[in-house]
Amino acid sequence: MITVKTLKPYYIIANQNQIQVVLAYQYFSVFVNKQVYQFIPVKSNEIRINRTTKQIENRKATFAFQKGKEIIYMTMTELISLPDFLFQLHAIAAPYFQTTKESESVDSVIAELEQRNLKSLIDQALDNRDKEAFMELSKQFKT
């Protein structure tokens, strides 16, 4: 039986599309048949998560764990099947996910800027005494 003992990021890089959880020795360990194996950065050393979909992107990654001279390898697919792993990974990445609240906030700012721009164009049409442009822009304006 395999369970996650410790999963802590060495550091996290968050860009607009992705969260990278970088792992290091002593920050990630698993129990395999009641034996503790420490993560070693031999193959993969990061977990990449899409900020919008919250899906793990590097599913083909392989992680190495060592106990003494014995090294075992686990794929990301195997790790994903462990509830402990997903729970701890979600807790680490959650503050970096893009929420719908942020999306709604951005949408409202964009809508407000569009309305301001429209008002400015209406003012410009009035200044230029352009009745046709004024009428067309006025139809688009929402109060």
C-alpha positions as CSV (number, residue, x, y, z in Angstrom):
1,M,0.0,0.0,0.0
2,I,1.3,3.5,-0.9
3,T,0.4,6.7,0.9
4,V,1.9,10.2,0.8
5,K,3.7,11.1,4.0
6,T,4.9,14.6,3.1
7,L,4.2,16.8,0.1
8,K,5.6,20.3,0.4
9,P,6.8,22.5,-2.5
10,Y,10.4,23.6,-2.6
11,Y,9.1,26.7,-4.4
12,I,6.1,27.6,-6.6
13,I,6.1,29.4,-9.9
14,A,2.8,30.8,-11.1
15,N,2.4,32.4,-14.5
16,Q,-0.7,33.3,-16.3
17,N,-1.5,29.8,-17.5
18,Q,0.3,27.4,-15.3
19,I,1.4,26.6,-11.7
20,Q,4.7,24.8,-11.3
21,V,5.2,23.1,-8.0
22,V,8.9,22.4,-7.8
23,L,9.9,19.6,-5.5
24,A,13.2,18.9,-3.7
25,Y,14.7,16.3,-1.4
26,Q,13.1,16.0,2.0
27,Y,10.0,17.9,0.8
28,F,8.2,14.9,-0.6
29,S,8.1,11.4,0.8
30,V,5.8,8.4,0.5
31,F,5.1,5.3,2.6
32,V,5.5,2.1,0.5
33,N,4.6,-1.1,2.5
34,K,5.2,0.8,5.8
35,Q,8.7,2.0,4.7
36,V,9.4,5.7,4.1
37,Y,10.9,6.7,0.8
38,Q,12.3,10.2,0.2
39,F,11.9,12.0,-3.1
40,I,15.1,12.4,-5.1
41,P,15.2,14.7,-8.2
42,V,16.6,12.1,-10.6
43,K,13.9,12.3,-13.3
44,S,11.1,14.7,-12.8
45,N,11.2,17.4,-10.1
46,E,8.1,19.4,-10.8
47,I,4.3,19.2,-11.1
48,R,2.7,21.5,-13.7
49,I,-1.0,22.4,-13.2
50,N,-3.2,24.4,-15.5
51,R,-4.5,27.4,-13.5
52,T,-7.9,27.5,-15.3
53,T,-8.8,23.8,-15.6
54,K,-6.9,22.7,-12.5
55,Q,-5.6,19.7,-14.4
56,I,-2.1,18.2,-14.0
57,E,-0.4,18.8,-17.3
58,N,2.7,16.6,-17.0
59,R,1.0,13.3,-16.5
60,K,3.9,11.3,-18.1
61,A,6.4,12.5,-15.5
62,T,8.2,9.9,-13.4
63,F,9.3,10.6,-9.9
64,A,12.1,8.7,-8.0
65,F,12.0,7.8,-4.3
66,Q,14.9,6.4,-2.3
67,K,15.3,4.5,0.9
68,G,19.0,3.6,1.5
69,K,20.3,2.3,-1.8
70,E,16.9,1.2,-3.0
71,I,15.2,3.5,-5.6
72,I,11.6,3.1,-6.7
73,Y,9.9,5.0,-9.5
74,M,6.4,6.2,-9.6
75,T,4.6,7.8,-12.5
76,M,2.3,10.8,-12.2
77,T,-0.6,8.6,-13.1
78,E,0.2,6.4,-10.1
79,L,0.5,9.4,-7.8
80,I,-2.8,10.9,-9.1
81,S,-4.5,7.7,-8.0
82,L,-3.6,8.4,-4.4
83,P,-6.2,10.4,-2.6
84,D,-3.5,11.8,-0.2
85,F,-1.5,13.1,-3.1
86,L,-4.4,14.9,-4.8
87,F,-5.6,16.4,-1.5
88,Q,-2.2,17.8,-0.5
89,L,-1.5,19.0,-4.1
90,H,-4.8,20.8,-4.2
91,A,-4.1,22.5,-0.9
92,I,-0.8,23.7,-2.2
93,A,-2.1,24.9,-5.6
94,A,-5.5,26.3,-4.5
95,P,-4.3,29.9,-3.7
96,Y,-2.9,30.1,-7.3
97,F,-6.0,28.9,-9.2
98,Q,-7.9,31.5,-11.3
99,T,-11.3,31.7,-9.8
100,T,-14.6,32.7,-11.4
101,K,-14.7,35.7,-9.1
102,E,-11.5,37.0,-10.7
103,S,-12.9,36.4,-14.1
104,E,-16.1,38.2,-13.2
105,S,-14.1,41.1,-11.9
106,V,-12.1,41.3,-15.1
107,D,-15.2,41.1,-17.1
108,S,-16.9,43.9,-15.2
109,V,-13.8,46.2,-15.6
110,I,-13.8,45.5,-19.3
111,A,-17.5,46.3,-19.6
112,E,-17.0,49.6,-17.6
113,L,-14.1,50.6,-19.9
114,E,-16.1,49.8,-23.0
115,Q,-18.9,52.1,-21.6
116,R,-16.5,54.9,-20.9
117,N,-15.0,54.6,-24.4
118,L,-18.5,54.7,-25.9
119,K,-19.3,57.9,-23.9
120,S,-16.1,59.4,-25.1
121,L,-17.0,58.6,-28.7
122,I,-20.5,60.1,-28.2
123,D,-18.9,63.3,-26.8
124,Q,-16.5,63.4,-29.8
125,A,-19.5,63.0,-32.2
126,L,-21.3,65.9,-30.4
127,D,-18.2,68.1,-30.6
128,N,-17.9,67.4,-34.3
129,R,-21.6,67.9,-34.8
130,D,-21.8,64.5,-36.4
131,K,-25.5,63.6,-36.1
132,E,-25.2,60.2,-37.8
133,A,-22.3,59.0,-35.6
134,F,-24.1,60.4,-32.5
135,M,-27.3,58.5,-33.4
136,E,-25.4,55.2,-34.1
137,L,-23.4,55.4,-30.9
138,S,-26.4,56.4,-28.8
139,K,-28.2,53.2,-29.9
140,Q,-25.2,51.1,-28.5
141,F,-25.1,53.0,-25.2
142,K,-26.5,51.1,-22.1
143,T,-27.2,53.0,-19.0
